[in-house]
Amino acid sequence: MRTIILKVACCVICCAALLGFSAWASAQSRTEIDVARLGPQIGEAVPAFNLKDQYGQNQTLESIAGPNGTMLLFHRSADW
């Protein structure tokens, strides 16, 4: 019975140490992101562009603009 208690205690201590280390490591590797420097902000003009869409057609800011303007959404994906 005593060996079971010692094994459980050892496992709990090891798990706590691993969790503490991973929390410390992730806190150390984070850098603050300045959102204002990521790209165009709300209301700012975007630079002219000419890019291919998923169908291979060239798209420009003028070609996608509607009668009320354009809303561009930049989405960062881990799949790229």
C-alpha positions as CSV (number, residue, x, y, z in Angstrom):
1,M,0.0,0.0,0.0
2,R,2.8,2.3,0.9
3,T,4.5,1.8,-2.5
4,I,1.3,2.7,-4.3
5,I,1.0,5.9,-2.4
6,L,4.6,6.7,-3.1
7,K,4.1,6.0,-6.9
8,V,1.0,8.2,-7.0
9,A,2.7,11.0,-5.1
10,C,5.7,10.8,-7.5
11,C,3.4,10.9,-10.5
12,V,1.5,14.0,-9.1
13,I,4.8,15.8,-8.4
14,C,6.1,15.0,-11.9
15,C,2.9,16.2,-13.5
16,A,2.9,19.4,-11.5
17,A,6.5,20.0,-12.5
18,L,5.7,19.5,-16.2
19,L,2.7,21.7,-16.1
20,G,4.6,24.4,-14.3
21,F,7.5,24.2,-16.8
22,S,5.2,24.4,-19.8
23,A,3.3,27.4,-18.4
24,W,6.6,29.1,-17.7
25,A,8.0,28.3,-21.1
26,S,4.9,29.5,-22.9
27,A,4.8,32.7,-20.9
28,Q,8.5,33.3,-21.7
29,S,8.1,32.9,-25.5
30,R,5.1,35.2,-26.0
31,T,5.8,38.6,-27.5
32,E,3.3,41.4,-27.5
33,I,1.6,42.2,-30.8
34,D,1.2,45.8,-31.9
35,V,-2.1,45.5,-33.8
36,A,-1.7,49.0,-35.2
37,R,1.3,47.8,-37.2
38,L,-0.3,44.7,-38.8
39,G,-1.7,46.3,-41.8
40,P,-4.3,48.8,-42.9
41,Q,-6.5,50.0,-40.1
42,I,-10.2,50.7,-40.2
43,G,-10.9,53.6,-42.5
44,E,-7.4,53.7,-44.0
45,A,-6.8,53.5,-47.8
46,V,-5.2,50.3,-49.0
47,P,-2.5,50.2,-51.6
48,A,-3.4,49.2,-55.2
49,F,-3.1,45.5,-55.8
50,N,-3.5,43.0,-58.7
51,L,-3.9,39.5,-57.4
52,K,-5.2,36.2,-58.7
53,D,-8.3,34.7,-57.1
54,Q,-9.0,31.0,-56.5
55,Y,-10.2,30.8,-60.1
56,G,-7.1,32.3,-61.6
57,Q,-8.8,35.6,-62.5
58,N,-6.9,38.9,-61.8
59,Q,-8.6,41.0,-59.2
60,T,-7.9,44.6,-58.3
61,L,-9.3,46.9,-55.7
62,E,-11.4,48.6,-58.4
63,S,-12.7,45.2,-59.8
64,I,-14.1,44.1,-56.4
65,A,-15.4,47.5,-55.3
66,G,-19.2,47.8,-54.9
67,P,-21.4,50.9,-55.1
68,N,-20.9,51.5,-51.3
69,G,-17.2,50.7,-51.2
70,T,-15.2,47.6,-50.3
71,M,-14.6,45.7,-47.1
72,L,-11.4,43.7,-47.1
73,L,-10.9,41.0,-44.5
74,F,-7.4,39.6,-44.0
75,H,-7.5,36.2,-42.4
76,R,-4.4,34.5,-41.1
77,S,-4.5,30.7,-41.5
78,A,-2.2,28.0,-40.3
79,D,-2.9,26.0,-43.5
80,W,-0.9,28.2,-45.8
